[in-house]
Amino acid sequence: MTPFEIGLTSFGAMVLLVYLGFWVPFSLMLASYVGVWAIKGSPVLAGKLLALAAWETISSYFFGVVPLFVLMGYIVSITGMGTDAFDVANHVFRRLRGGLGIGTVGANAIFAAITGISIASAAVFTRIAVPEMVRHGYSKRFSVGVVAGSSVLGMLIPPSLLLILYGLLTEQSVGDLFIAGVIPGIILALVFGLGITAMAYLRPKWLGENIRFDPDEGALNGRELIAKAVPLSGLIGLVRGGIYGGFFTPIEAGAVGCGGAILIGLARRKLSFKEFWKVVNDTGLVTASILFLIIAAQMYSRMLALSGVPSGFGQFIATADIGFWGVILSYVVLVIVMGTILDSSSIMLILVPLMLPVITTMGVDLVWFGIVTIIAVEIGLLTPPFGISVFVIKSALDDPDITLGDIFIGAAPFAVMMLIVLGLVLAFPILATALI
């Protein structure tokens, strides 16, 4: 068999293993090891190559943001700021049907402006929003779907870790990319809110059979609103202002944000040593599970690169006589398909350098192309079998009755809404470039 055929075979074997019930990281690692062994003809060499991939992944500066932003997210949660974001958003949208769902989207948008990483939002709001929505009569499937869908805002609304990675890969200004993500991020949040409202009126059973609608519940007086909004706004200003002002890097922003959240928690007397130790322990567990997924995906991406499957597809797209939109749409479809099995960063590390020479010669605006790439990649976070946001939500849930299938089904409408926003950005590039 040729390396290309081995790559395709390993892809099929990996998908089969996942559907047979194997844990996704183990399926990726096993397919990677056997694939590299078949390509190189040496099990020892295959082991060394994959060990090197794991080492390079875990020691990467970029992935240092994962524990920092997860820690900040948990501190924000334990000190009540995550709940405050949810309360403020719920106060604003309480008079709308499906208001708790819309409030969850709004709270995720606020939280995204602090963390810049989808997995942190998914972990925090799984613990905050899901129990509250279930208590108000929303179905468990819809509740986890809202959290899964709105968590992807963390990668589009700046500061975004994927935008930073794209900027490094394409040598584009990270500041321009951050500005370009503002309008699409707001539009995506609005589409999510409109979609929930439409479901509440047109398909109320999708939201839940026994929803309690009380416009006065969740209302805040002026003092409560200020007490909840000011610390949150201050932390957002600290993290984003420091990045935009050039005072520290995004990774340093994670550390500074953790420090700010700790100070706010101490000032509120909501962060004892026992709670802080629990936060650190939870951060370690979540970080370990996330990084294990990322390591497995990076191993698989190395095997795919050795097999020539991505380059083969990329060359086919580049050389086919399909025109500008044929190339762009084929690239988007390829990104979404790869999102079903690989993590976001692996997709970008494989495809962006491959497509960059092609789209550059076509005169494509690389900032617009970056926003298109991020949205397409983020759709993969909600699609089976990989869907890293879905796995993060499952790991953060304390409810065995909610299965991975329930989360994927609940997130499906939001994946469709993301496709709509992606279509808008493709059709109207000014949505990404208007503020630059």
C-alpha atoms as one frame of an Amber mdcrd trajectory, in Angstrom:
protein
   0.000   0.000   0.000   1.128   3.553  -0.673   1.418   6.022   2.223  -1.662
   7.822   0.883  -3.679   4.598   0.982  -2.366   3.825   4.471  -3.494   7.286
   5.612  -6.994   6.779   4.234  -7.169   3.293   5.782  -6.081   4.606   9.187
  -8.705   7.330   8.917 -11.415   4.748   8.330 -10.079   2.527  11.114 -10.016
   5.435  13.556 -13.623   6.390  12.788 -14.664   2.736  13.197 -12.920   2.497
  16.576 -14.665   5.644  17.798 -18.078   4.361  16.754 -17.321   1.017  18.412
 -16.948   2.873  21.688 -13.192   3.373  22.041 -12.180   6.605  23.779 -11.258
   9.151  21.124  -7.643   9.812  22.284  -6.881   6.081  22.361  -8.421   5.649
  18.905  -6.322   8.514  17.527  -3.121   7.240  19.158  -3.641   3.651  18.033
  -4.437   4.695  14.452  -1.425   7.018  14.490   0.994   4.374  15.772  -0.144
   1.655  13.383  -0.231   4.121  10.489   3.307   5.407  11.072   4.510   1.815
  11.580   2.990   0.821   8.223   4.450   3.863   6.455   7.954   3.668   7.935
   8.138  -0.094   8.432   9.517   0.132  11.971   7.517  -0.048  15.222  10.442
   1.500  17.147  10.646   4.449  14.774   6.881   4.866  14.931   7.031   5.012
  18.732   9.868   7.545  18.690   8.139   9.798  16.153   4.913   9.833  18.132
   6.773  10.392  21.407   8.502  13.364  19.779   5.124  14.701  18.615   3.772
  14.413  22.168   6.802  16.189  23.621   6.676  19.025  21.112   2.952  19.470
  21.711   3.098  19.576  25.480   6.143  21.871  25.513   4.705  24.312  22.968
   4.474  27.902  24.165   1.069  28.251  22.530  -0.499  25.470  24.604   0.730
  27.112  27.796  -2.429  29.195  27.653  -4.631  26.161  28.331  -3.948  25.747
  32.071  -3.803  29.527  32.596  -7.142  30.293  31.009  -8.789  27.195  32.472
  -7.500  28.254  35.911  -8.805  31.789  35.372 -12.150  30.398  34.261 -12.461
  28.272  37.387 -11.415  31.131  39.654 -13.979  33.370  37.983 -16.534  30.617
  38.543 -15.673  29.926  42.191 -15.567  33.622  43.078 -18.995  34.147  41.596
 -18.059  36.208  38.533 -19.172  33.524  36.128 -22.502  33.471  37.969 -22.528
  37.284  37.877 -22.124  37.238  34.085 -24.999  34.776  33.891 -27.159  36.876
  36.271 -26.493  40.115  34.381 -27.271  38.496  31.029 -30.377  36.813  32.465
 -31.523  40.182  33.870 -31.250  41.749  30.418 -33.066  38.950  28.570 -35.474
  37.730  31.265 -38.596  39.092  29.508 -37.957  37.066  26.353 -39.156  33.511
  25.886 -36.122  31.283  26.067 -34.492  34.092  28.028 -32.296  31.773  30.104
 -30.881  30.279  26.913 -30.284  33.737  25.439 -28.778  34.808  28.754 -26.381
  31.867  28.563 -25.300  33.022  25.096 -24.825  36.571  26.400 -22.883  35.367
  29.424 -20.649  33.260  27.186 -20.023  36.312  24.990 -18.997  38.295  28.077
 -16.853  35.439  29.343 -15.224  35.042  25.924 -13.950  38.595  26.248 -11.964
  37.420  29.294 -10.728  33.932  28.497 -10.316  33.712  24.706 -10.683  29.930
  24.748 -13.823  27.896  24.067 -13.003  25.032  26.402 -12.865  27.358  29.419
 -16.330  28.740  28.635 -17.654  25.215  28.106 -16.266  24.023  31.437 -17.487
  27.011  33.451 -21.006  27.374  32.055 -21.644  23.638  32.180 -21.481  24.020
  35.954 -23.365  27.337  36.110 -25.984  27.449  33.353 -26.989  23.806  32.866
 -28.281  23.208  36.446 -30.080  26.577  36.427 -31.775  25.906  33.077 -32.800
  22.379  34.083 -34.232  23.796  37.334 -36.417  26.150  35.271 -37.827  23.305
  33.191 -35.545  23.373  30.144 -34.647  19.959  28.760 -31.201  18.623  29.571
 -30.455  18.139  25.878 -31.246  21.778  25.050 -29.391  23.064  28.122 -26.120
  21.359  27.244 -26.628  22.245  23.581 -26.841  25.960  24.401 -23.624  25.776
  26.423 -21.844  23.788  23.707 -22.974  26.128  20.945 -22.312  29.420  22.695
 -18.939  28.263  24.048 -17.447  28.577  20.560 -17.750  32.352  20.877 -14.526
  32.163  22.901 -12.499  31.492  19.757 -14.024  34.293  17.684 -14.563  37.158
  20.104 -11.121  38.591  20.943  -8.840  37.785  22.652  -8.850  34.492  20.737
  -6.127  31.880  20.921  -6.891  30.558  17.440  -6.613  34.043  15.961  -3.204
  34.337  17.625  -2.134  31.013  16.118  -3.429  32.045  12.683  -1.530  35.319
  12.936   1.685  33.432  13.720   1.165  31.033  10.805   0.374  33.729   8.230
   2.473  36.610   9.654  -0.625  38.785   9.924  -1.208  41.412  12.606  -2.855
  39.794  15.632  -4.388  43.189  16.445  -6.040  43.348  13.004  -7.331  39.811
  13.441  -8.756  40.660  16.852 -10.558  43.680  15.399 -11.798  41.612  12.460
 -13.346  39.069  14.842 -15.523  41.631  16.634 -18.383  42.016  14.117 -18.622
  38.299  13.174 -18.525  37.424  16.888 -21.371  39.809  17.669 -23.361  38.558
  14.662 -22.874  34.954  15.765 -24.103  35.780  19.282 -27.139  37.592  17.797
 -27.936  34.671  15.488 -27.755  32.284  18.461 -30.151  34.522  20.397 -32.558
  34.848  17.474 -32.394  31.103  16.879 -33.321  30.361  20.503 -36.201  32.861
  20.333 -37.462  31.261  17.118 -37.326  27.802  18.684 -39.154  29.093  21.771
 -42.098  30.237  19.633 -42.046  27.720  16.780 -40.771  24.545  18.495 -41.261
  25.103  22.247 -41.017  21.370  22.980 -37.389  21.473  21.795 -36.577  23.784
  24.706 -38.489  21.760  27.280 -41.933  20.538  28.277 -42.191  22.298  31.658
 -40.493  25.678  31.268 -41.416  28.250  33.918 -41.658  31.704  32.347 -41.588
  34.476  34.967 -40.323  37.863  33.693 -39.803  39.100  37.256 -37.601  36.187
  38.284 -33.936  37.043  37.921 -34.514  40.829  37.991 -31.753  42.855  39.667
 -32.013  46.259  41.317 -29.538  49.000  40.433 -27.144  48.250  43.309 -27.066
  44.526  42.571 -26.498  45.186  38.871 -23.535  47.469  39.597 -22.070  45.059
  42.164 -22.158  42.205  39.672 -21.152  44.118  36.522 -18.264  46.284  37.778
 -15.804  43.527  38.861 -16.524  41.618  35.665 -16.010  44.714  33.513 -12.806
  45.499  35.386 -11.390  42.036  34.715 -12.345  42.266  31.030 -10.668  45.665
  30.838  -7.552  44.300  32.545  -7.163  41.329  30.196  -8.180  42.975  26.938
  -6.725  46.387  27.709  -3.378  44.821  28.542  -3.321  42.885  25.276  -4.482
  45.776  23.077  -2.204  48.206  24.876   0.811  45.954  24.317   1.571  45.620
  28.024   1.654  41.814  27.944   1.196  38.851  25.611  -2.021  36.803  25.524
  -0.382  34.059  27.581   0.789  36.612  30.124  -2.757  37.987  30.028  -3.945
  34.612  31.282  -1.610  34.870  34.273  -2.557  38.509  34.910  -6.236  37.594
  34.616  -5.749  34.800  37.164  -4.100  37.297  39.511  -6.924  39.787  39.027
  -9.568  37.124  39.604  -7.790  35.966  42.778  -7.660  39.537  44.113 -11.365
  40.033  43.386 -12.145  36.715  45.081 -10.147  37.675  48.155 -11.787  41.101
  48.264 -15.191  39.414  48.141 -14.067  36.851  50.734 -15.162  34.058  48.402
 -11.806  32.377  47.863 -10.590  30.362  50.826  -7.499  28.183  50.744  -9.685
  25.065  50.602 -11.612  26.429  47.598  -8.409  27.546  45.896  -6.916  24.074
  46.305 -10.068  22.559  44.791  -9.828  25.000  41.866  -6.187  24.079  41.259
  -7.048  20.371  41.423  -9.992  20.768  39.012  -7.797  22.805  36.672  -5.215
  20.031  36.658  -7.820  17.374  35.868  -9.471  19.369  33.065  -6.122  20.494
  31.642  -4.804  16.933  31.657  -7.855  15.593  29.817  -7.787  18.442  27.291
  -4.056  18.202  26.638  -4.342  14.425  26.309  -6.894  14.995  23.550  -4.661
  17.582  21.914  -1.576  15.335  22.123  -3.505  12.478  20.515  -4.757  14.795
  17.771  -1.246  16.132  17.148   0.046  12.572  16.862  -2.665  11.840  14.331
  -1.883  15.010  12.398   1.782  13.902  12.160   0.685  10.543  10.769  -1.595
  12.249   8.262   1.223  14.565   7.210   3.542  11.569   6.679   0.883   9.792
   4.624   0.383  12.797   2.366  -3.415  12.750   2.728  -3.790  16.465   3.615
  -1.304  17.549   0.954  -3.032  15.298  -1.585  -6.395  16.886  -0.894  -4.828
  20.341  -0.798  -3.088  19.853  -4.134  -6.291  18.554  -5.658  -8.141  21.680
  -4.522  -5.331  23.957  -5.695  -4.902  22.398  -9.131  -8.541  21.655  -9.963
 -10.075  24.063 -12.439 -12.871  25.110 -10.074 -12.322  28.859  -9.823 -12.009
  31.147  -6.810 -15.214  30.144  -5.049 -14.614  26.508  -5.813 -11.264  26.686
  -4.023 -12.671  28.615  -1.032 -15.738  26.396  -0.609 -13.682  23.211  -1.031
 -11.291  24.487   1.642 -14.180  25.266   4.011 -15.689  21.805   3.493 -12.290
  20.187   4.091 -11.815  22.176   7.317 -15.251  21.183   8.604 -14.700  17.510
   7.715 -11.317  17.471   9.434 -12.961  19.111  12.427 -14.863  15.880  13.018
 -11.643  14.087  13.997  -8.966  16.683  14.852  -8.661  19.568  17.283  -8.753
  23.170  16.072  -5.041  23.883  16.274  -4.089  20.676  14.449  -6.399  21.555
  11.558  -4.860  24.996  11.268  -1.313  23.686  11.571  -1.979  21.221   8.724
  -4.127  23.216   6.311  -3.234  26.896   6.677   0.453  26.542   5.648  -0.678
  24.259   2.829  -3.280  26.666   1.445  -1.403  29.913   2.121   0.606  29.941
  -1.148  -2.526  29.124  -3.140  -4.759  31.839  -1.703  -1.958  34.422  -1.700
  -1.544  34.105  -5.456  -5.311  34.536  -5.792  -5.175  37.879  -3.988  -7.320
  36.747  -1.051  -7.467  39.068   1.976  -5.677  36.994   4.621  -7.517  38.654
   7.508 -10.902  37.753   5.995  -9.588  34.274   5.197  -8.548  33.925   8.842
 -12.047  34.710  10.136 -13.530  32.244   7.638 -11.039  29.621   8.811 -11.810
  30.187  12.508 -15.585  29.891  12.021 -15.201  26.738   9.920 -12.791  25.237
  12.463 -15.134  26.075  15.336 -18.002  24.221  13.671 -15.802  21.143  14.097
 -15.914  21.631  17.876 -19.592  20.688  17.768 -19.482  17.808  15.271 -18.978
  14.099  16.060 -16.998  12.041  16.642 -14.312  14.371  18.081 -16.044  17.658
  19.069 -13.682  18.734  21.829 -16.171  21.208  23.370 -18.670  18.369  23.704
 -16.117  16.193  25.501 -15.199  19.074  27.834 -18.880  19.551  28.713 -19.292
  15.828  29.351 -16.235  15.777  31.625 -17.531  18.799  33.573 -21.061  17.382
  33.991 -22.127  15.634  37.153 -25.066  13.900  35.501 -24.652  10.369  34.063
 -28.083  10.632  32.405 -26.708  13.124  29.850 -24.807  11.214  27.178 -22.369
  12.428  24.533 -25.108  11.808  21.983 -27.459  14.140  23.877 -24.847  16.913
  23.803 -24.149  16.455  20.089 -27.884  16.493  19.282 -28.451  19.539  21.482
 -25.578  21.370  19.792 -26.712  20.516  16.231 -28.981  23.592  15.779 -26.109
  25.841  16.831 -23.794  24.197  14.325 -26.392  25.023  11.651 -26.522  28.642
  12.867 -22.737  28.809  12.622 -22.976  27.618   9.021 -25.376  30.506   8.348
 -22.951  33.040   9.829 -20.102  31.449   7.883 -22.151  31.909   4.706 -22.705
  35.583   5.575 -18.984  36.196   6.119 -18.183  34.408   2.854 -20.775  36.422
   0.928 -19.954  39.749   2.592 -16.212  39.981   3.402 -16.743  43.529   4.711
 -18.207  41.974   7.869 -14.662  40.908   8.775 -12.744  43.872   7.336 -14.982
  46.871   8.070 -13.227  47.887  11.301  -9.637  47.400  10.159
